[in-house]
């Protein structure tokens, strides 16, 4: 009879997967879980580094904005900004007015240029081709020469001059006249 041999372990036979829950969890943690944990740590480190870079860029941008705000907060810049806003509003108003009425700037410049240097202009209005002005002359001869100039100028008609007051050194007077429109006789 043969001798009974001891039972041996066959190392080539496959191991059957475990059936209980603890063994399954332990095997998963040892194999898949460690790689998952390592990949999550890598993601966290990458996010941390990116966040540091973005915070540095944000701090640099905030510092630049604060520096520019300090420059823009100076009184000179504020005054220039206010002037720019007023000019911009003026241009907008002029664009609106251009739609409804003609510009008279060339006529106004011609009227103001026709005032001699010895006559002082105090107040001036130009409305519907009617010129009204308040002037000061140093002598009666200056007043008469300005009146003669206006009456002899073919661009002006219906010239009226009235004395307001007469002191020893100056004569205040008002002038009203009409400006001829293009082609008007």
C-alpha positions in Angstrom: 0.0 0.0 0.0 1.1 3.3 -0.6 2.1 5.6 1.8 -0.1 8.6 2.4 1.5 11.7 1.4 1.0 14.9 3.2 -1.1 17.4 1.6 0.9 20.0 -0.1 0.1 23.5 -1.1 -0.2 24.1 -4.8 1.1 27.6 -5.5 0.1 27.5 -9.1 -3.6 27.3 -8.4 -5.5 30.6 -8.4 -6.7 32.1 -5.2 -10.4 32.5 -4.9 -11.6 36.0 -4.2 -12.6 36.5 -0.6 -16.2 36.5 0.2 -16.5 38.7 3.2 -16.8 42.5 3.1 -13.8 43.4 5.2 -11.4 41.4 3.0 -12.9 43.1 -0.2 -12.5 46.5 1.4 -9.0 45.8 2.5 -7.9 44.6 -0.9 -9.5 47.6 -2.6 -7.7 50.1 -0.2 -4.4 48.4 -0.7 -4.6 48.3 -4.5 -6.9 51.0 -5.9 -7.3 53.3 -2.9 -3.6 54.1 -2.6 -3.4 55.3 -6.2 -6.6 57.3 -5.8 -5.2 58.9 -2.7 -1.9 59.7 -4.4 -3.8 61.2 -7.4 -6.0 63.4 -5.1 -2.9 64.6 -3.3 -1.3 65.6 -6.6 -4.4 67.4 -7.6 -4.5 69.3 -4.3 -0.8 70.3 -4.7 -1.4 71.5 -8.3 -4.5 73.5 -7.2 -2.5 75.0 -4.3 0.4 76.1 -6.6 -2.1 77.6 -9.2 -3.9 79.4 -6.4 -0.6 80.9 -5.2 0.2 82.1 -8.7 -3.3 83.6 -9.2 -3.2 85.3 -5.8 0.2 86.9 -6.7 -1.3 88.1 -10.0 -4.3 89.4 -8.2 -2.2 91.2 -5.6 -0.1 92.8 -8.4 -3.2 93.9 -10.2 -4.7 95.3 -6.9 -1.5 97.2 -6.2 -1.4 98.7 -9.8 -5.1 99.7 -9.4 -4.4 101.4 -6.1 -1.3 103.2 -7.6 -3.4 104.4 -10.5 -6.2 105.5 -8.2 -3.7 107.5 -6.2 -2.5 109.3 -9.3 -6.1 109.9 -10.5 -7.1 111.3 -7.1 -4.9 114.3 -7.4 -6.8 117.7 -7.6 -5.3 118.5 -11.0 -6.6 115.3 -12.5 -10.0 115.8 -10.9 -10.2 119.4 -12.3 -9.2 118.2 -15.8 -11.7 115.4 -15.7 -14.4 117.9 -14.7 -13.4 120.2 -17.6 -13.4 117.2 -20.0 -16.9 116.3 -18.9 -18.1 119.8 -19.4 -16.6 120.0 -22.9 -18.1 116.6 -23.7 -21.6 117.9 -22.6 -21.1 121.0 -24.6 -20.3 119.0 -27.7 -23.4 116.9 -27.1 -25.5 120.0 -26.7 -24.0 121.5 -29.9 -24.9 118.3 -31.8 -28.5 118.6 -30.6 -28.6 122.3 -31.5 -27.1 121.7 -34.9 -30.2 119.7 -35.8 -32.5 122.6 -35.0 -30.6 125.8 -35.8 -27.8 127.1 -37.8 -24.4 128.0 -36.3 -23.6 131.7 -36.2 -20.1 131.5 -34.9 -18.6 133.2 -38.0 -21.1 136.1 -37.7 -20.4 136.5 -34.0 -16.6 136.5 -34.6 -17.1 139.1 -37.2 -19.2 141.3 -34.9 -16.7 141.0 -32.0 -13.8 141.7 -34.3 -15.5 144.9 -35.5 -15.4 146.4 -32.0 -12.5 148.8 -31.9 -9.9 148.5 -29.2 -10.8 151.8 -27.6 -14.4 150.6 -26.9 -14.8 148.2 -24.0 -17.5 145.5 -24.4 -19.4 144.7 -21.2 -22.4 142.6 -22.4 -23.3 141.2 -25.7 -26.3 139.2 -27.1 -27.0 137.8 -30.6 -30.5 136.6 -31.2 -32.3 136.1 -34.5 -29.7 138.4 -36.2 -30.3 141.2 -33.7 -27.2 142.4 -31.9 -27.5 144.0 -28.5 -24.5 145.2 -26.6 -23.5 147.3 -23.6 -20.2 149.2 -24.1 -18.0 151.8 -22.4 -16.1 154.4 -24.3 -13.5 156.8 -22.9 -14.6 159.8 -25.0 -17.6 161.0 -27.0 -15.5 161.0 -30.2 -14.8 157.2 -29.8 -18.5 156.7 -29.4 -19.3 158.7 -32.6 -16.6 156.9 -34.6 -18.0 153.5 -33.6 -21.6 154.6 -34.4 -20.4 155.8 -37.9 -18.6 152.6 -38.5 -21.8 150.6 -37.8 -24.0 152.8 -39.9 -21.6 152.7 -42.9 -21.0 148.9 -42.7 -23.3 147.3 -45.4 -23.7 144.1 -43.2 -25.5 146.0 -40.5 -28.7 148.0 -40.6 -31.3 149.6 -38.2 -28.5 150.8 -35.9 -29.6 152.4 -32.7 -27.4 153.9 -30.0 -28.5 155.1 -26.6 -26.4 156.7 -23.8 -26.8 155.2 -20.4 -24.6 157.4 -18.3 -21.8 159.8 -18.7 -19.0 160.3 -16.2 -15.8 162.3 -16.5 -13.7 159.4 -17.6 -16.1 157.0 -19.3 -19.4 156.9 -21.3 -21.7 153.9 -21.0 -23.9 153.3 -24.0 -26.1 150.6 -25.5 -26.1 149.6 -29.2 -28.8 147.7 -31.1 -28.5 146.7 -34.7 -29.5 144.0 -37.1 -27.1 141.8 -39.2 -28.0 141.2 -42.8 -28.7 137.6 -43.7 -27.2 136.2 -46.8 -28.9 137.8 -49.8 -31.1 140.2 -47.6 -31.3 143.8 -48.7 
